[in-house]
Amino acid sequence: MKARPVQIAPSILSADFAALGRDIAAAERGGADLIHVDVMDGHFVPNITLGPPVVRAIRRVATRPLDVHLMIEDPDRYIEEFVTAGASMVSVHVEVVRHLHRTVSLIRKLGARAGVVMNPATPAGSIEAIAPDVDFVLVMSVNPGFSGQTFIPHSLEKLRRVRSVLDSAGSSALIEIDGGIDQSNVSEVVAAGANILVAGQAIFGSGDPEAATRALRASANQLVSG
């Protein structure tokens, strides 16, 4: 099977919220494929970020699809609001959703791509039953809640296991990885099976989001083409 180009998804959690439009535009000039939006409720994770009104504002300035990651305890209550606000992709955590197939079906019915997310301690096998029904799987390579954390090394083996579960289910779902992604580990995560790289601090903490996005994209795609 021909390798698919790796997509870069800058995470606005590390951007300057006072100049969000500027930072998003810079990342897009650098070749961003998606804009990653972390939604936190202060319950499922120890932080609070933003809601549908901010997503709606981002949608007005972003030219790339919005990849909305719901780190919240009751995502079913808010999925429709986020899709209406402009989310093209919505992912929910397997750790909190009681009826996962119903939730994934709802996301797709609303017209968005559906993903499921696993925290670092959640085994890859937890997605076996839902694997045929998702568009992507997000593997957390840090414990969610804050930007700038250090990549957890055993996430590489997690990526390989997730790919194996998806392949066994006959699923062509993409694998996204989020947490501590930068130039020091991009080659390893791509080799382990990641198709979408979420990067926050490596892009928006660099001082030049455009150049940082371009460099990360070049490194990732060089590995795929090589």
PLY file of the C-alpha trace (Angstrom):
ply
format ascii 1.0
element vertex 226
property float x
property float y
property float z
element edge 225
property int vertex1
property int vertex2
end_header
0.00 0.00 0.00
1.35 3.41 -1.00
2.25 5.62 1.96
-0.05 8.59 2.47
1.38 12.10 2.90
1.63 13.13 6.53
-0.66 15.98 7.58
0.41 18.73 9.95
-2.14 20.05 12.46
-0.85 23.05 14.46
-2.49 23.19 17.88
-3.74 26.62 18.83
-3.43 25.73 22.53
0.13 27.06 22.25
-0.74 30.08 20.10
-1.07 33.69 21.21
-4.80 34.01 21.94
-4.50 37.79 21.65
-3.37 37.35 18.04
-4.97 34.06 17.10
-5.84 35.05 13.54
-2.26 36.13 12.92
-0.79 32.88 14.28
-3.24 30.68 12.37
-2.47 32.54 9.13
1.27 32.06 9.69
0.88 28.31 10.25
-1.28 28.06 7.13
1.35 29.86 5.06
3.80 27.25 6.33
1.65 24.47 4.90
-0.65 23.43 7.75
-3.24 20.91 6.61
-5.54 21.26 9.62
-5.97 23.57 12.60
-6.17 21.58 15.83
-8.51 22.97 18.50
-8.35 21.57 22.05
-11.56 21.91 24.05
-11.18 21.35 27.80
-13.82 21.54 30.52
-11.83 21.58 33.77
-13.35 18.21 34.75
-12.07 15.52 32.40
-8.76 17.41 32.26
-7.39 19.98 34.74
-7.72 22.97 32.44
-10.39 25.10 30.76
-9.97 26.43 27.24
-12.71 27.47 24.82
-16.17 26.70 23.47
-18.25 26.92 20.28
-18.16 30.76 20.02
-14.37 30.71 19.72
-14.51 27.88 17.19
-16.98 29.97 15.20
-14.55 32.91 15.27
-11.64 30.69 14.21
-13.70 29.32 11.34
-14.07 32.86 9.97
-10.30 33.33 9.67
-8.97 29.81 9.07
-8.72 28.42 5.55
-7.94 24.87 6.69
-10.39 22.38 8.25
-10.81 22.60 12.01
-9.87 19.45 13.92
-11.73 19.75 17.24
-10.58 17.51 20.10
-13.19 17.33 22.87
-11.52 16.71 26.23
-14.80 16.99 28.09
-16.93 14.73 30.28
-20.18 14.86 28.30
-19.30 15.46 24.65
-22.69 14.31 23.33
-24.28 17.49 24.72
-22.01 19.74 22.65
-21.06 17.91 19.46
-23.77 19.51 17.36
-22.81 22.98 18.58
-19.18 22.46 17.63
-20.03 21.10 14.18
-22.42 23.99 13.60
-19.66 26.37 14.72
-17.34 24.99 12.05
-15.65 21.78 13.15
-14.79 19.52 10.21
-13.35 16.80 12.45
-14.51 15.93 15.96
-12.80 13.46 18.29
-14.04 12.14 21.64
-12.30 10.17 24.36
-12.99 6.46 24.74
-12.51 6.95 28.49
-15.63 9.08 28.90
-18.13 8.12 26.19
-20.55 5.46 27.42
-22.13 4.62 24.04
-19.22 5.15 21.68
-20.83 3.83 18.51
-23.83 6.15 18.99
-21.56 9.15 19.48
-19.41 8.36 16.44
-22.57 7.90 14.37
-23.85 11.29 15.54
-20.65 13.05 14.50
-20.85 11.51 11.04
-24.55 12.24 10.71
-23.82 15.90 11.36
-21.35 15.89 8.48
-18.02 15.85 10.30
-15.27 13.25 10.31
-15.38 11.17 13.49
-12.43 10.25 15.65
-11.78 8.54 18.96
-9.00 9.47 21.38
-6.97 7.35 23.77
-5.02 8.63 26.76
-1.49 7.24 27.28
-2.61 4.56 29.77
-5.56 3.37 27.65
-4.74 0.14 25.76
-4.85 0.05 21.97
-7.38 -2.78 22.11
-10.01 -0.42 23.51
-10.84 0.71 19.96
-11.25 -2.77 18.48
-15.06 -2.71 18.42
-15.30 0.83 17.01
-12.38 0.58 14.55
-14.51 -0.06 11.43
-16.64 3.03 12.13
-14.11 5.82 12.70
-12.30 8.12 10.29
-9.30 8.60 12.55
-7.82 7.61 15.91
-5.99 10.14 18.06
-3.22 8.73 20.22
-2.24 11.00 23.11
1.52 10.95 23.64
1.21 13.11 26.79
-1.42 13.20 29.49
-3.96 15.74 28.18
-4.61 19.11 29.73
-1.59 21.32 29.06
0.69 22.23 26.19
4.46 21.93 26.22
4.67 18.49 27.83
7.34 15.89 27.09
6.63 13.10 24.62
6.06 9.70 26.29
8.45 7.26 24.54
6.25 4.16 24.71
3.74 6.03 22.54
5.68 4.68 19.56
4.68 1.12 20.39
1.12 2.35 21.00
1.04 3.74 17.45
2.11 0.39 16.04
-0.51 -1.45 18.07
-3.26 0.92 17.01
-2.33 0.44 13.35
-2.46 -3.32 13.88
-5.94 -3.09 15.44
-7.19 -0.93 12.57
-5.69 -3.21 9.93
-7.22 -6.28 11.57
-10.61 -4.57 11.44
-10.14 -3.70 7.77
-10.15 -0.01 8.66
-8.31 2.64 6.65
-8.69 5.18 9.47
-5.85 7.65 9.87
-3.79 7.79 13.04
-3.24 11.17 14.65
-0.73 11.79 17.44
-0.74 14.68 19.89
1.75 15.61 22.59
5.38 16.66 22.53
5.74 16.33 18.77
8.74 18.19 17.32
11.75 17.73 15.06
13.41 15.41 17.59
10.78 12.66 17.24
8.96 13.31 13.95
10.89 10.55 12.15
10.02 7.99 14.82
6.30 8.75 15.00
5.90 8.72 11.21
7.80 5.42 10.99
5.53 3.99 13.71
2.41 4.80 11.69
1.26 8.35 12.45
-0.55 10.10 9.58
-1.49 13.38 11.30
0.96 15.22 13.54
-0.42 17.68 16.09
2.22 20.17 17.17
1.70 23.12 19.45
4.77 24.42 21.24
7.06 23.28 18.41
5.17 25.59 16.06
3.71 28.46 18.04
6.47 28.54 20.65
9.16 28.80 17.98
8.83 32.52 17.32
8.14 31.81 13.65
5.06 29.57 13.18
5.32 29.73 9.41
8.90 28.46 9.26
8.33 25.89 12.00
5.29 24.44 10.23
7.16 24.29 6.94
10.14 22.54 8.55
8.00 19.96 10.33
6.06 19.23 7.15
9.28 18.87 5.13
10.77 16.43 7.63
7.63 14.31 7.82
7.01 14.10 4.08
10.68 13.41 3.35
10.38 10.31 5.50
7.23 9.16 3.68
8.63 9.76 0.18
12.02 8.35 1.11
0 1
1 2
2 3
3 4
4 5
5 6
6 7
7 8
8 9
9 10
10 11
11 12
12 13
13 14
14 15
15 16
16 17
17 18
18 19
19 20
20 21
21 22
22 23
23 24
24 25
25 26
26 27
27 28
28 29
29 30
30 31
31 32
32 33
33 34
34 35
35 36
36 37
37 38
38 39
39 40
40 41
41 42
42 43
43 44
44 45
45 46
46 47
47 48
48 49
49 50
50 51
51 52
52 53
53 54
54 55
55 56
56 57
57 58
58 59
59 60
60 61
61 62
62 63
63 64
64 65
65 66
66 67
67 68
68 69
69 70
70 71
71 72
72 73
73 74
74 75
75 76
76 77
77 78
78 79
79 80
80 81
81 82
82 83
83 84
84 85
85 86
86 87
87 88
88 89
89 90
90 91
91 92
92 93
93 94
94 95
95 96
96 97
97 98
98 99
99 100
100 101
101 102
102 103
103 104
104 105
105 106
106 107
107 108
108 109
109 110
110 111
111 112
112 113
113 114
114 115
115 116
116 117
117 118
118 119
119 120
120 121
121 122
122 123
123 124
124 125
125 126
126 127
127 128
128 129
129 130
130 131
131 132
132 133
133 134
134 135
135 136
136 137
137 138
138 139
139 140
140 141
141 142
142 143
143 144
144 145
145 146
146 147
147 148
148 149
149 150
150 151
151 152
152 153
153 154
154 155
155 156
156 157
157 158
158 159
159 160
160 161
161 162
162 163
163 164
164 165
165 166
166 167
167 168
168 169
169 170
170 171
171 172
172 173
173 174
174 175
175 176
176 177
177 178
178 179
179 180
180 181
181 182
182 183
183 184
184 185
185 186
186 187
187 188
188 189
189 190
190 191
191 192
192 193
193 194
194 195
195 196
196 197
197 198
198 199
199 200
200 201
201 202
202 203
203 204
204 205
205 206
206 207
207 208
208 209
209 210
210 211
211 212
212 213
213 214
214 215
215 216
216 217
217 218
218 219
219 220
220 221
221 222
222 223
223 224
224 225
